[in-house]
Amino acid sequence: MRIVVDNVEKRFIDAKKHEVTALRNINFAIENQEFVVLVGPSGCGKSTLLNIVGGLMSPTGGEVYFEGLSSGKPPRLGIVFQEIALFPWRTVYENVIFGLEEQGASKKEQQEKGKHYIEMVGLSGFETAFPKQLSGGMRQRAGIARALAVEPDLLLMDEPFSALDAQTRTLMQEELLAIWNRTRLSTLYVTHNIQEAVYLADRVIVLSRHPGQIKEIIKIDLPKTGRDQDEHRAAFERYADQIWQLIRHDAQEALKEG
C-alpha cells in the first residue's frame, strides 16, 4: 500500500478576515512500510498537513489517496497526538481496545489484541491502571498501543514525545523504533526536533513557512537501528546540519514573530 499526497493546498481565513495560505503545492508519497518525518519551523503547516493526510481536515486543493487497498475499503488510520488523549475514566486496557470496540471487534479479538499491544509497548501489569496513575511516558505508550491495536494502514504521529523530559524522550524514540521493527507500519511523523527526525526517518521532508512548501526531501541513508552509535556519528551530524541549514532562516524569522 502507498499513500499519495497530490498537489495539496490549504487556505483558511484568519481572525482578521484575511485569507492565509498554510500549504501550497505539496507532493510526496509514503511507500509501503516507510517511516516519513515532516520537519520545519513553527508555523510551516506540519500538523495541518498531518491532519489532511489523516482525513481530519479537508485540503482546499489537491487530494490524498491510498493505492493498493481493497476496492471500497476505507483506510485504517492510527493517530497519536502530542496531547495524550486517553479517556481518564477508562483503564489502560479499556483505552487500548477503544478503537477495536468502535470497529465492532469481538470480545475475544479485543482481549487478544489488547494484551498483545500492551505487551509490545511494555505496559504489561498496568492493564487496570487509570491514566492519572501513570507517568507521562507510560501514558504516551498507552496512546501508541491504542493506535497500533486497530492495526492501521498508516500510523500518524504529531510530536508525540515533545512534552516529555529529554531522557524519557530518548527512551521513547528507542522504543518506537523497536515497535516499528516489529510492525513495519507505514508512518508519517511530525517533529520540530531535527535529531529525532534523523534518528527515526527513512526520509525527512523539510517544509518552509508561510506558506508551507516542500524545500527538500532527504533520504537518510543509514541503518534503521543503531544510528546513534559512534560509527554513524559523523554521517548523523551531517544530515542534522543539512536539515538545520534548510530551516535556519525560517526558524529565525519565526522567532522574530514570536
C-alpha positions in Angstrom: 0.0 0.0 0.0 1.1 3.5 -0.9 -0.2 6.9 0.3 0.0 9.7 -2.3 -0.2 13.4 -1.4 -1.0 15.0 -4.7 -0.7 18.8 -5.1 -2.2 19.6 -1.7 -3.0 23.2 -0.8 -4.7 24.6 2.3 -6.1 28.1 2.7 -8.1 29.5 5.5 -9.5 32.8 6.8 -7.6 34.2 9.9 -9.0 36.2 12.8 -8.5 39.4 10.8 -10.6 38.1 7.9 -7.5 37.7 5.7 -7.0 34.6 3.5 -3.9 32.7 4.6 -2.3 30.0 2.5 -1.0 27.5 5.0 0.2 24.8 2.5 1.0 25.1 -1.2 2.0 22.6 -3.9 2.6 19.6 -1.5 3.6 16.5 -3.4 5.1 13.3 -2.0 4.2 9.6 -1.4 4.7 7.3 1.6 5.8 4.0 0.4 4.7 0.7 2.0 6.4 0.3 5.4 8.2 3.6 5.1 8.8 6.0 8.0 8.5 9.6 6.8 9.2 12.5 9.0 8.0 16.1 8.5 10.2 18.9 9.9 10.1 22.6 9.6 10.0 25.8 11.7 6.9 26.9 13.8 4.0 27.8 11.6 5.0 25.8 8.5 1.9 23.7 8.5 3.3 20.4 9.6 0.3 19.5 11.8 -2.1 20.8 9.2 -0.6 18.5 6.6 -0.7 15.5 9.0 -4.4 16.3 9.7 -5.2 16.4 6.0 -3.4 13.1 5.4 -5.4 11.7 8.3 -8.7 12.9 6.9 -9.3 15.2 10.0 -9.2 18.3 7.7 -10.0 18.8 4.0 -7.5 20.3 1.6 -8.5 23.4 -0.3 -6.9 21.9 -3.4 -5.4 18.6 -4.4 -6.0 15.3 -2.8 -4.7 12.4 -0.6 -5.3 8.9 -1.8 -4.3 5.4 -0.8 -3.1 3.0 -3.5 -3.3 -0.8 -3.1 -6.3 -1.0 -0.7 -9.1 -3.5 -1.4 -11.6 -1.6 -3.5 -14.1 0.3 -1.5 -12.3 -0.4 1.8 -11.6 2.8 3.8 -8.0 3.0 5.1 -7.5 2.3 8.8 -5.6 5.1 10.5 -3.9 5.1 13.9 -3.2 8.6 15.3 -1.0 9.6 18.2 -1.1 13.3 19.2 1.2 15.4 21.4 -1.6 15.7 24.0 -2.2 12.1 25.1 -5.9 11.9 24.6 -6.6 8.9 26.9 -10.0 8.7 28.5 -9.4 9.3 32.2 -12.3 7.1 33.2 -11.0 4.1 31.3 -8.2 1.8 32.4 -5.1 1.2 30.2 -6.7 -1.9 28.8 -10.1 -0.1 28.1 -8.2 2.7 26.4 -6.2 0.4 24.2 -9.2 -1.5 22.9 -11.3 1.6 22.3 -10.8 1.6 18.5 -11.5 -2.1 18.4 -14.8 -1.6 20.1 -15.6 1.1 17.6 -14.8 -1.3 14.8 -17.2 -3.9 16.3 -14.4 -6.4 17.0 -15.4 -9.5 19.1 -14.6 -9.6 22.8 -12.1 -12.4 22.0 -10.3 -10.2 19.4 -10.3 -7.2 21.8 -8.7 -9.3 24.5 -6.1 -10.9 22.2 -5.0 -7.6 20.5 -5.3 -5.6 23.7 -2.9 -8.0 25.5 -0.6 -8.2 22.5 -0.1 -4.4 22.1 0.0 -3.6 25.8 2.8 -6.2 26.0 4.5 -4.7 22.9 4.7 -1.2 24.4 5.9 -2.5 27.8 2.8 -1.9 29.9 2.1 -5.5 31.0 1.0 -5.3 34.6 -0.7 -1.9 34.2 -3.8 -3.1 32.4 -6.1 -2.0 35.2 -4.3 1.3 36.0 -6.0 4.6 35.1 -4.2 7.4 33.2 -3.7 9.6 36.3 -1.7 6.7 37.9 0.8 6.6 35.0 3.9 8.7 34.2 3.9 10.8 31.0 6.0 8.3 29.2 3.6 5.4 30.2 0.6 7.4 29.1 2.2 8.0 25.7 2.9 4.3 25.4 -0.7 3.5 26.1 -1.7 6.0 23.4 0.7 4.3 21.0 -0.8 0.9 21.9 -4.3 2.2 21.2 -3.2 3.5 17.8 -1.5 0.1 17.0 -4.4 -2.0 18.2 -6.6 -1.2 15.2 -3.7 -2.5 13.0 -3.7 0.6 10.8 -2.7 1.0 7.2 -1.0 4.3 8.2 0.3 5.5 11.6 0.2 9.2 12.1 2.2 10.8 15.0 2.1 14.5 15.8 5.0 15.4 18.0 4.2 12.6 20.3 7.2 13.0 22.6 7.6 16.7 22.7 6.0 17.1 26.2 8.4 14.5 27.7 11.7 15.2 29.5 14.9 14.6 27.5 15.7 11.2 29.0 12.2 9.8 28.6 12.0 11.2 25.1 15.3 9.4 24.1 13.9 6.1 25.6 10.6 6.5 23.8 12.4 7.1 20.5 14.3 3.8 21.0 11.0 2.0 21.9 9.2 3.4 18.9 11.9 2.1 16.6 11.7 -1.3 18.3 7.9 -1.3 17.8 8.3 -0.2 14.2 10.7 -3.1 13.6 8.1 -5.5 14.7 5.1 -3.9 12.9 6.7 -2.3 9.9 3.8 0.2 9.7 3.8 3.0 7.1 4.3 6.1 9.3 4.0 9.8 9.0 5.6 11.6 11.9 5.7 15.3 12.7 8.5 16.8 14.8 10.4 20.1 15.2 13.4 18.2 16.6 16.0 17.6 13.9 17.9 14.9 15.8 14.7 13.0 16.3 13.9 13.2 12.6 17.3 11.9 11.6 17.2 9.1 14.2 13.8 7.8 13.1 13.2 8.6 9.4 13.7 6.7 6.2 13.1 10.1 4.5 12.8 13.6 6.0 10.5 16.1 4.3 11.7 19.7 5.1 8.9 22.3 4.9 9.3 26.1 4.5 7.0 28.5 6.3 4.4 31.0 5.0 3.1 29.1 3.1 4.4 25.6 3.9 6.0 24.2 0.8 8.5 21.3 0.4 12.0 22.7 0.4 13.7 19.3 0.1 13.2 15.6 0.7 16.2 14.0 2.3 16.8 10.2 2.2 18.5 9.1 5.4 21.0 6.5 4.1 21.8 4.9 7.5 20.9 1.6 9.1 17.4 1.7 10.7 18.8 0.9 14.1 22.0 1.9 15.8 22.2 5.4 14.2 23.3 6.9 17.4 26.4 4.7 17.6 29.9 6.1 17.1 30.4 4.6 13.6 27.5 6.6 12.3 28.0 9.8 14.3 29.7 11.8 11.6 27.0 10.9 9.0 24.2 11.5 11.5 25.6 15.0 12.3 25.9 15.8 8.5 22.2 15.0 8.0 21.2 17.1 11.0 23.3 20.0 9.8 21.9 19.8 6.3 18.3 20.0 7.7 19.2 22.8 10.0 20.7 24.9 7.2 17.5 24.4 5.2 15.2 25.7 8.0 17.6 28.1 9.9 16.5 31.3 8.2 12.8 30.4 8.5 13.3 29.5 12.2 14.9 32.8 12.9 12.0 34.6 11.2 9.5 32.6 13.2 11.3 33.6 16.4 11.1 37.3 15.4 7.3 37.0 15.0 7.1 35.3 18.4 
